[in-house]
Amino acid sequence: MINIIRKIAPWISIICLVVIIGYSILVFRGVQSKETYIMWTNIATVVWFVFSPFWLIKGNKKEQA
């Protein structure tokens, strides 16, 4: 199970970053409201922080002598 999460975690994190940047651009262009931007940015940030440890923190590998 943990191996599956480690494989999909980078993709989920990238999608979250795209959502944050995408909504920032849409608010800047005047297409989206600021309240919608804040809601989706908060959701994407929480999801990113949940999944980022799975691919940012590597386990210690024991050296074989």
Backbone as CSV, one residue per row, in Angstrom:
resi,resn,N_x,N_y,N_z,CA_x,CA_y,CA_z,C_x,C_y,C_z
1,MET,0.822,-1.203,0.000,0.000,0.000,0.000,0.859,1.256,0.000
2,ILE,1.898,1.240,0.828,2.761,2.420,0.931,3.521,2.652,-0.379
3,ASN,3.838,1.573,-1.099,4.534,1.727,-2.376,3.640,2.393,-3.423
4,ILE,2.350,2.074,-3.388,1.414,2.703,-4.319,1.311,4.195,-4.021
5,ILE,1.225,4.530,-2.738,1.143,5.936,-2.347,2.413,6.678,-2.754
6,ARG,3.558,6.038,-2.591,4.826,6.679,-2.982,4.898,6.921,-4.493
7,LYS,4.232,6.099,-5.274,4.250,6.276,-6.727,3.282,7.359,-7.200
8,ILE,2.123,7.485,-6.538,1.148,8.482,-6.986,1.290,9.826,-6.279
9,ALA,2.011,9.872,-5.177,2.147,11.114,-4.405,2.768,12.263,-5.212
10,PRO,3.819,12.039,-6.000,4.348,13.163,-6.794,3.332,13.717,-7.781
11,TRP,2.529,12.857,-8.382,1.529,13.314,-9.349,0.428,14.118,-8.671
12,ILE,0.004,13.663,-7.506,-1.007,14.406,-6.761,-0.465,15.765,-6.345
13,SER,0.785,15.816,-5.926,1.400,17.084,-5.534,1.512,18.040,-6.717
14,ILE,1.876,17.519,-7.865,1.979,18.361,-9.062,0.601,18.903,-9.455
15,ILE,-0.423,18.064,-9.381,-1.779,18.521,-9.689,-2.199,19.627,-8.729
16,CYS,-1.876,19.470,-7.453,-2.220,20.505,-6.473,-1.504,21.819,-6.778
17,LEU,-0.254,21.757,-7.152,0.470,22.978,-7.497,-0.104,23.628,-8.755
18,VAL,-0.537,22.821,-9.713,-1.168,23.359,-10.917,-2.488,24.039,-10.572
19,VAL,-3.249,23.462,-9.644,-4.510,24.075,-9.211,-4.241,25.424,-8.565
20,ILE,-3.244,25.489,-7.704,-2.913,26.751,-7.025,-2.501,27.814,-8.042
21,ILE,-1.606,27.460,-8.940,-1.133,28.424,-9.938,-2.243,28.777,-10.925
22,GLY,-3.022,27.769,-11.334,-4.107,28.008,-12.277,-5.157,28.964,-11.732
23,TYR,-5.577,28.749,-10.502,-6.562,29.661,-9.916,-5.977,31.043,-9.676
24,SER,-4.691,31.121,-9.381,-4.053,32.440,-9.242,-4.131,33.217,-10.551
25,ILE,-3.875,32.542,-11.644,-3.943,33.190,-12.959,-5.372,33.596,-13.289
26,LEU,-6.333,32.715,-12.975,-7.734,33.032,-13.261,-8.227,34.232,-12.450
27,VAL,-7.793,34.343,-11.202,-8.178,35.504,-10.388,-7.522,36.760,-10.938
28,PHE,-6.271,36.653,-11.341,-5.556,37.799,-11.895,-6.232,38.302,-13.165
29,ARG,-6.743,37.389,-13.986,-7.422,37.772,-15.232,-8.856,38.217,-14.989
30,GLY,-9.388,37.987,-13.795,-10.739,38.406,-13.472,-11.807,37.393,-13.815
31,VAL,-11.426,36.163,-14.082,-12.375,35.121,-14.463,-13.024,34.494,-13.223
32,GLN,-12.242,34.293,-12.168,-12.731,33.675,-10.937,-12.801,34.701,-9.817
33,SER,-13.677,34.423,-8.851,-13.765,35.305,-7.692,-12.658,34.956,-6.695
34,LYS,-12.355,35.896,-5.837,-11.294,35.689,-4.864,-11.695,34.631,-3.833
35,GLU,-12.981,34.536,-3.505,-13.439,33.531,-2.541,-13.226,32.118,-3.071
36,THR,-13.500,31.903,-4.362,-13.272,30.599,-4.976,-11.783,30.273,-4.979
37,TYR,-10.972,31.263,-5.287,-9.524,31.077,-5.275,-9.039,30.656,-3.892
38,ILE,-9.524,31.312,-2.858,-9.085,30.997,-1.499,-9.509,29.582,-1.120
39,MET,-10.730,29.190,-1.470,-11.208,27.858,-1.144,-10.356,26.779,-1.820
40,TRP,-10.150,26.897,-3.135,-9.389,25.876,-3.861,-7.912,25.894,-3.491
41,THR,-7.371,27.048,-3.174,-5.984,27.117,-2.741,-5.803,26.432,-1.395
42,ASN,-6.737,26.629,-0.489,-6.656,25.954,0.810,-6.769,24.445,0.669
43,ILE,-7.698,23.982,-0.149,-7.853,22.538,-0.359,-6.598,21.948,-0.992
44,ALA,-6.086,22.584,-2.038,-4.890,22.071,-2.730,-3.668,22.110,-1.825
45,THR,-3.561,23.124,-0.975,-2.421,23.214,-0.057,-2.461,22.097,0.972
46,VAL,-3.625,21.821,1.527,-3.743,20.736,2.508,-3.421,19.394,1.865
47,VAL,-3.949,19.151,0.685,-3.667,17.882,-0.009,-2.180,17.775,-0.322
48,TRP,-1.554,18.877,-0.737,-0.122,18.847,-1.043,0.687,18.508,0.207
49,PHE,0.332,19.124,1.334,1.065,18.842,2.575,0.823,17.423,3.077
50,VAL,-0.305,16.838,2.761,-0.570,15.456,3.168,0.267,14.477,2.344
51,PHE,0.381,14.716,1.048,1.066,13.764,0.175,2.554,14.050,-0.031
52,SER,3.025,15.238,0.256,4.426,15.561,-0.006,5.429,14.748,0.814
53,PRO,5.158,14.378,2.069,6.162,13.574,2.786,6.454,12.230,2.144
54,PHE,5.496,11.676,1.416,5.701,10.359,0.818,6.744,10.370,-0.292
55,TRP,6.961,11.510,-0.922,7.972,11.524,-1.981,9.118,12.471,-1.668
56,LEU,8.974,13.350,-0.685,10.077,14.239,-0.329,11.015,13.627,0.707
57,ILE,10.488,12.803,1.603,11.292,12.189,2.652,11.625,10.768,2.233
58,LYS,12.891,10.517,2.080,13.336,9.182,1.686,13.723,8.400,2.931
59,GLY,13.442,7.128,2.930,13.813,6.264,4.043,15.304,6.017,4.088
60,ASN,15.805,5.723,5.265,17.229,5.414,5.411,17.501,4.018,4.876
61,LYS,18.499,3.936,4.036,18.896,2.634,3.514,20.116,2.166,4.299
62,LYS,20.048,0.952,4.798,21.158,0.402,5.560,22.285,0.010,4.589
63,GLU,23.458,0.425,4.987,24.621,0.067,4.152,24.987,-1.377,4.404
64,GLN,25.221,-2.092,3.317,25.617,-3.488,3.454,27.124,-3.578,3.352
65,ALA,27.730,-4.240,4.341,29.187,-4.354,4.381,29.661,-5.643,3.778
